[in-house]
Structure formats: structure tokens, C-alpha cells
Amino acid sequence: MTLPERRRFRRWRAEGARAFLYLRGQRVQRCKVRHVSKAAVFVETDSMLTEGLTVELALTRPYSDRLVKVVRRSAYVVRTSRNGTAVLLFLNRKA
């Protein structure tokens, strides 16, 4: 018997995707994206961020040697662990 998926949106492994976390008053953190869904992103970070913190997240994905797509969204931290940080994206572009 297989269990149904408990997530609201299906997630995808992010091959080659990178993220940049913009925090107020701090330097930009470069991160590696592990999983992406419609509403959330799980990124590997060096530091532990506090839950509920609002951040700007710039996602980059290379399509070829010369073409890179950049998407920038506001998000907030919903979970942190040793492996990384889960952020939930806002529906509109700015918080």
C-alpha cells in the first residue's frame, strides 16, 4: 500500500539551480537549492536563520552557456535544520 502525498504542491529536485538570500543589514548569502515547489523552496545555507524571518530570494537557473533565468521573490523562513532552510514564497512579488 502506498501512502498519498501529504504535500499540497509536488516538489522537484533543482538540478543546477542556485539561490541568493538577501537579509536586511547583512551580506548576500549564496545557497544551493535542493527542492522547489510552487509555494516553497528548500535551500542549503551556512547559517541558521530564525523562523518567521522575511527574506528576499533570488533564484537562478542556467538554461545554456549564455542564458540564465533569474526570479526574485519575497519569502519567509518556515523551518530550519542542519541540512538547510525551508522558505515559503509570498504570492505577490513584494511582502
N, C-alpha and C positions, 0 to 999 in steps of 0.2 A: 504494500500500500504506500503510495506516495503522498506526502503532505502538500497541501496547497501553498502557493507562495503567499507569505504574510505581508509582503511589501505592497504599497499602493501602486508604485511605478516600478517597472522592470529596470534592472541596472545592467550596465555594460562595462566591460573592462576597457580601460582607456589606454590603448597602445600608443605610445609616443606623445601623449598629452602632458603638458606642463601647466602649472598654476603659479600665480604670483599673488600673495596675500598682502594687502595694504592695510596697515593698522595706523590709527591716529597717533602721531608723535613718535613713531618708530620707523625703522628701515623696512624696506620691502623684503618679504621672505619668499624665496623661490622654493617651490614644493613640487613633488611628483604626485600626479593624480592616479589613484588606484581604481576607483569605481565612479561611474557617472550615471545618474538617472535624470528624469525630467525635473525633479524637485530638489535633489541633493547631490553633493559631491563629497567623496572621501579622499582626503589628501594626506600624504606623509609629510609631517612637519618636524622641525628640530626641537621646537619648544612647545610646552603645554599651554594651550590657550584656555581662558576661563569660559565656562558655558554661559551663553547669553550675550557674549561679546559680538558687536556688529562689526563686520569686516567688509572690505571691497575685494572681490575675487576676479582676477583676470585669467581666463583660460585660453591657452594657445594649443593649436593642433596643426602639425605640418601636413600639408597635402602633397607637396612635391619639394624639390630643392629650392624653388623660388617663391612658393606660395604658402603662407601661414595664415590661418584664420585666428582672430583674436576676439573673444567675447568677454565683456566686463559686466559683472553683476554685483549687486549688494547682497549680502548673506549674513546669517548669524550662526554662531557656533552652537551646536546642539549636543555634541558628545566629543570627549577627548579620551585618548588612551595612549599606551606606549607606542602603538603602531601608527597613530596619526589622529587626524581631526575630521569629524563629520560636520559639514555646514549645510544649512538649509537655505535655498535661494529664495529671495523675495520675488513675487510675481511681477511687480513693476521694476524698472531699472534702478531706481534710487529708493533708499529707505526713508 
